[in-house]
Amino acid sequence: MVSDKPPEDLLAMARRHVVEGELRVTRQEACIAKLTRDGHHAAAARGTEVLKQMRWSLDLGRRHLAFELAQQSRRQSANSSPLLCRRGRVTNLS
């Protein structure tokens, strides 16, 4: 099946991954709370171990998003900075 949607850029993908990760962490927390309430402590403990890994992955996704935002900012700055050409050299005026 071919999609009509344009391909996702890296920034959009990083944002989506963070949003999806946050939703997964929230659902996992709710599952652990229900397991604990219902007396399934061993399952809740296993779920908590999984939650730690999910939070680590979410943190990594947030770092990737911050990196992509910084890259975009640098690209925009480079594209908007006035340049001066002098004797074959290009100098950034900002």
Summary of the structure (lengths in Angstrom):
residues: 94
radius of gyration: 22.3
end to end distance: 47.8
largest distance: 77.8
contacts: 204
relative contact order: 0.12
helix: 72%
strand: 9%
